[in-house]
């Protein structure tokens, strides 16, 4: 079962309201995406912690509805 890019963006923004989120469907199949997420919530966090925050926002859908998500995260400059 595929997941829409808009749904991924909404879930991330619900968890990180200030986030600037860009989602790209890499294969056109709704299963393989790249996401770039910028949020003040990432300040002082390691890259692993930032990615964990995004995965938490997806509420267990990674590996289920969402097969692959290439993440780029950062705090605003």
N, CA, C and O of each residue as an XYZ file, in Angstrom:
308
protein
N       0.848     -1.187      0.000
C       0.000      0.000      0.000
C       0.885      1.239      0.000
O       1.712      1.416      0.895
N       0.716      2.077     -0.979
C       1.537      3.276     -1.135
C       1.034      4.400     -0.240
O      -0.085      4.364      0.272
N       1.894      5.400     -0.068
C       1.565      6.560      0.758
C       1.778      7.824     -0.076
O       2.803      7.958     -0.744
N       0.830      8.737     -0.042
C       0.922      9.968     -0.825
C       1.918     10.939     -0.200
O       2.040     11.023      1.022
N       2.629     11.672     -1.059
C       3.599     12.660     -0.594
C       2.937     13.691      0.317
O       3.534     14.121      1.305
N       1.718     14.087     -0.007
C       1.006     15.078      0.810
C       0.754     14.549      2.221
O       0.784     15.312      3.187
N       0.504     13.241      2.339
C       0.283     12.645      3.657
C       1.563     12.649      4.484
O       1.532     12.911      5.687
N       2.686     12.358      3.835
C       3.980     12.384      4.525
C       4.259     13.797      5.020
O       4.634     13.993      6.177
N       4.077     14.773      4.151
C       4.319     16.174      4.517
C       3.426     16.593      5.683
O       3.894     17.246      6.615
N       2.153     16.226      5.640
C       1.223     16.596      6.712
C       1.645     15.984      8.045
O       1.606     16.659      9.073
N       2.041     14.730      8.039
C       2.434     14.073      9.286
C       3.677     14.733      9.885
O       3.768     14.916     11.099
N       4.625     15.086      9.028
C       5.835     15.753      9.516
C       5.488     17.131     10.072
O       5.969     17.511     11.139
N       4.656     17.876      9.354
C       4.282     19.220      9.813
C       3.407     19.177     11.064
O       3.451     20.098     11.880
N       2.619     18.125     11.220
C       1.827     17.988     12.450
C       2.748     17.820     13.657
O       2.474     18.354     14.732
N       3.836     17.082     13.477
C       4.780     16.839     14.573
C       5.770     17.986     14.749
O       6.203     18.273     15.865
N       6.126     18.637     13.652
C       7.101     19.737     13.656
C       6.466     20.922     12.928
O       6.767     21.156     11.757
N       5.597     21.667     13.603
C       4.795     22.697     12.933
C       5.585     23.762     12.169
O       5.086     24.310     11.186
N       6.807     24.062     12.605
C       7.583     25.092     11.919
C       8.366     24.547     10.729
O       9.053     25.306     10.045
N       8.273     23.256     10.476
C       9.118     22.603      9.471
C       8.832     23.090      8.058
O       7.685     23.304      7.666
N       9.909     23.255      7.313
C       9.844     23.466      5.877
C      10.128     22.092      5.274
O      11.234     21.571      5.418
N       9.146     21.504      4.604
C       9.236     20.127      4.130
C       9.128     20.084      2.612
O       8.204     20.655      2.033
N      10.075     19.405      1.968
C      10.035     19.164      0.535
C      10.081     17.657      0.329
O      10.993     16.990      0.816
N       9.098     17.117     -0.393
C       9.013     15.682     -0.649
C       9.123     15.444     -2.149
O       8.459     16.109     -2.944
N       9.973     14.482     -2.530
C      10.097     14.083     -3.930
C       9.843     12.591     -4.044
O      10.428     11.800     -3.304
N       8.970     12.201     -4.970
C       8.701     10.788     -5.244
C       9.787     10.306     -6.197
O       9.818     10.708     -7.360
N      10.670      9.453     -5.713
C      11.845      9.054     -6.479
C      11.549      8.073     -7.604
O      12.215      8.101     -8.638
N      10.562      7.209     -7.416
C      10.304      6.163     -8.402
C       8.923      6.275     -9.042
O       8.595      5.499     -9.940
N       8.113      7.225     -8.594
C       6.776      7.380     -9.142
C       5.808      6.305     -8.680
O       4.733      6.139     -9.255
N       6.196      5.568     -7.629
C       5.368      4.452     -7.167
C       4.720      4.684     -5.807
O       3.999      3.818     -5.312
N       4.969      5.849     -5.192
C       4.392      6.143     -3.889
C       5.023      5.367     -2.751
O       4.507      5.380     -1.634
N       6.127      4.694     -3.015
C       6.825      3.903     -2.000
C       8.237      4.396     -1.707
O       8.796      4.087     -0.655
N       8.812      5.153     -2.622
C      10.208      5.582     -2.508
C      10.275      7.103     -2.627
O      10.048      7.672     -3.695
N      10.592      7.739     -1.509
C      10.605      9.198     -1.463
C      11.935      9.723     -0.941
O      12.691      9.016     -0.275
N      12.193     10.973     -1.261
C      13.267     11.746     -0.633
C      12.590     12.922      0.049
O      11.680     13.535     -0.509
N      13.037     13.234      1.257
C      12.456     14.352      1.998
C      13.573     15.242      2.521
O      14.584     14.760      3.032
N      13.373     16.536      2.385
C      14.275     17.529      2.969
C      13.440     18.275      3.996
O      12.421     18.878      3.662
N      13.880     18.229      5.252
C      13.115     18.821      6.351
C      14.015     19.783      7.116
O      15.093     19.405      7.575
N      13.568     21.027      7.249
C      14.283     22.048      8.003
C      13.371     22.489      9.147
O      12.233     22.898      8.920
N      13.882     22.404     10.378
C      13.072     22.776     11.538
C      13.956     23.293     12.672
O      15.058     22.789     12.887
N      13.470     24.297     13.391
C      14.178     24.792     14.572
C      14.290     23.711     15.639
O      15.202     23.746     16.465
N      13.371     22.753     15.627
C      13.392     21.661     16.606
C      14.658     20.810     16.473
O      15.007     20.078     17.399
N      15.341     20.898     15.345
C      16.555     20.117     15.119
C      17.803     20.770     15.717
O      18.861     20.143     15.772
N      17.690     22.021     16.164
C      18.856     22.724     16.708
C      19.441     21.958     17.887
O      18.723     21.568     18.808
N      20.750     21.749     17.847
C      21.448     21.062     18.921
C      21.306     19.551     18.899
O      21.823     18.869     19.784
N      20.620     19.021     17.910
C      20.412     17.582     17.789
C      21.387     16.996     16.759
O      21.748     17.651     15.782
N      21.800     15.750     17.003
C      22.636     15.064     16.023
C      21.784     14.703     14.806
O      20.555     14.747     14.866
N      22.433     14.351     13.721
C      21.707     13.954     12.507
C      20.815     12.737     12.807
O      19.678     12.667     12.341
N      21.331     11.794     13.578
C      20.545     10.608     13.938
C      19.299     11.017     14.730
O      18.206     10.519     14.461
N      19.456     11.914     15.696
C      18.306     12.378     16.482
C      17.281     13.093     15.599
O      16.074     12.930     15.782
N      17.768     13.880     14.646
C      16.873     14.583     13.725
C      16.056     13.576     12.911
O      14.844     13.727     12.760
N      16.727     12.559     12.395
C      16.044     11.547     11.595
C      15.041     10.772     12.454
O      13.946     10.446     11.995
N      15.417     10.482     13.692
C      14.500      9.790     14.592
C      13.241     10.616     14.821
O      12.148     10.058     14.922
N      13.378     11.925     14.904
C      12.221     12.800     15.092
C      11.271     12.706     13.892
O      10.051     12.694     14.057
N      11.839     12.641     12.694
C      11.007     12.515     11.491
C      10.334     11.142     11.469
O       9.141     11.045     11.179
N      11.077     10.094     11.768
C      10.490      8.749     11.792
C       9.365      8.659     12.822
O       8.346      8.017     12.569
N       9.540      9.297     13.979
C       8.479      9.316     14.990
C       7.234     10.019     14.446
O       6.106      9.608     14.722
N       7.452     11.073     13.677
C       6.331     11.812     13.092
C       5.524     10.924     12.141
O       4.325     11.132     11.960
N       6.180      9.941     11.540
C       5.503      9.058     10.582
C       4.758      7.909     11.252
O       4.148      7.082     10.574
N       4.807      7.858     12.560
C       3.976      6.965     13.375
C       3.974      5.514     12.901
O       2.914      4.912     12.726
N       5.159      4.961     12.697
C       5.268      3.548     12.363
C       4.986      3.181     10.917
O       4.917      1.997     10.587
N       4.824      4.155     10.062
C       4.518      3.846      8.659
C       5.769      3.481      7.848
O       5.662      2.890      6.774
N       6.962      3.837      8.367
C       8.206      3.434      7.686
C       8.280      1.918      7.693
O       8.100      1.285      8.734
N       8.545      1.337      6.527
C       8.629     -0.110      6.418
C       7.283     -0.762      6.165
O       7.216     -1.956      5.874
N       6.213      0.005      6.274
C       4.868     -0.508      5.989
C       4.339      0.195      4.746
O       4.688     -0.185      3.629
N       3.501      1.216      4.920
C       2.999      1.965      3.764
C       4.122      2.682      3.021
O       4.054      2.877      1.807
N       5.147      3.067      3.758
C       6.266      3.824      3.197
C       7.500      2.930      3.199
O       8.072      2.643      4.250
N       7.900      2.498      2.016
C       8.999      1.542      1.905
C      10.368      2.187      2.111
O      11.209      1.638      2.823
N      10.599      3.352      1.492
C      11.922      3.982      1.563
C      11.782      5.501      1.616
O      10.991      6.101      0.889
N      12.576      6.101      2.502
C      12.580      7.549      2.634
C      14.021      8.013      2.838
O      14.615      7.780      3.891
N      14.571      8.667      1.829
C      15.911      9.259      1.937
C      15.735     10.619      2.600
O      15.047     11.491      2.068
N      16.357     10.799      3.761
C      16.157     12.017      4.543
C      17.360     12.936      4.505
O      18.506     12.494      4.580
N      17.077     14.222      4.385
C      18.041     15.286      4.620
C      17.374     16.195      5.646
O      16.281     16.707      5.404
N      18.018     16.394      6.775
C      17.439     17.249      7.819
C      18.456     18.288      8.239
O      19.666     18.077      8.157
N      17.927     19.427      8.695
C      18.812     20.471      9.209
C      17.995     21.497      9.987
O      16.777     21.598      9.835
N      18.694     22.246     10.817
C      18.106     23.393     11.480
C      18.244     24.584     10.527
O      19.136     24.588      9.679
N      17.380     25.587     10.653
C      17.514     26.773      9.794
C      18.845     27.478     10.063
O      19.361     27.468     11.180
N      19.373     28.078      9.027
C      20.647     28.791      9.167
C      20.434     30.187      9.689
O      21.397     30.932      9.869
